[in-house]
Amino acid sequence: MPRPIKWRRVCFLPENNRFGPLSLITDEGSQIKMTVDEYETIRLIDLEGFTQEECAKQMNVARSTVQGIYVEARKKLAECLVNGKILLIEGGRYCLCDGKFNSCRLDCYRHKHGRCFKD
């Protein structure tokens, strides 16, 4: 029996979940879907400067899991940039950080920016 998939911890949902060329007419073939947990790995590693190990601890998953999520997220970003597709951020297996110390790390975005609240 396979191991159950762990829910990935995410600090918050993106304020904007759709990006792309302004001149593009929306159709299914011009959209790439990135999951919220993929977005979180990009945010933590590329923006916040976390290592994959630190990102894994923050998201409550194994480093190898973060590595796989990160590789997929970067491929999707490249596809959007190179081929001019729309990026939609939605879905995935994640749970939102509630800002409490029992489920949230002190280096969580909400703690660092004074946004410690329950969604």
SVG drawing of the C-alpha trace seen along z (x, -y; Angstrom):
<svg xmlns="http://www.w3.org/2000/svg" viewBox="-11 -44 31 46">
<polyline fill="none" stroke="black" stroke-width="0.4" points="0.0,0.0 1.5,-3.4 2.2,-6.0 -0.5,-8.7 0.5,-12.0 1.4,-14.7 -0.4,-18.0 2.0,-20.7 2.0,-23.7 1.6,-27.1 1.8,-30.4 -0.8,-32.2 -2.5,-32.2 -1.1,-34.5 -2.8,-37.9 -2.8,-37.5 -3.3,-34.1 -3.3,-34.9 -0.4,-36.2 0.4,-36.4 0.6,-38.5 -2.0,-41.2 -2.8,-40.7 -3.5,-37.0 -7.1,-35.8 -7.9,-33.2 -8.3,-29.7 -7.4,-26.3 -4.4,-25.8 -2.8,-29.0 -3.0,-28.3 -0.5,-26.6 -1.8,-25.6 0.6,-25.9 -0.5,-24.5 -0.4,-26.6 2.4,-24.3 4.5,-24.8 4.0,-28.6 5.1,-28.3 8.4,-26.6 9.2,-29.3 8.4,-31.9 10.4,-30.3 13.5,-29.3 13.7,-32.0 12.3,-35.0 13.0,-34.4 16.3,-32.6 15.5,-29.4 17.5,-26.3 15.6,-23.3 16.1,-21.8 14.7,-24.9 11.8,-25.0 11.0,-21.4 10.9,-22.1 8.7,-25.1 6.3,-23.1 6.4,-20.0 7.6,-17.6 10.8,-15.8 13.5,-17.6 13.2,-15.3 9.5,-16.2 10.4,-19.9 13.0,-19.2 10.4,-17.6 7.8,-20.3 10.4,-23.0 11.5,-21.4 7.9,-21.2 7.2,-24.8 10.3,-26.1 9.3,-24.2 5.8,-25.8 7.3,-29.3 9.7,-28.7 6.8,-27.5 4.8,-30.7 7.7,-33.0 9.1,-31.4 5.9,-30.5 3.8,-33.5 1.1,-31.4 -1.1,-32.4 -0.1,-31.2 -2.9,-30.2 -2.1,-29.4 -4.7,-27.2 -5.3,-23.8 -2.9,-21.2 -2.6,-19.4 -1.9,-22.0 -3.1,-23.4 -2.9,-27.0 -0.8,-28.0 -3.1,-29.2 -0.5,-31.4 -0.4,-29.4 2.8,-28.2 1.8,-24.5 1.5,-24.4 3.5,-27.5 7.2,-28.0 8.7,-31.2 10.2,-32.0 6.8,-31.9 5.9,-34.8 3.0,-35.7 5.2,-36.0 7.8,-38.0 5.3,-40.5 2.9,-40.7 0.2,-38.8 -0.4,-36.1 -4.1,-35.3 -6.4,-32.5 -7.9,-32.5"/>
</svg>
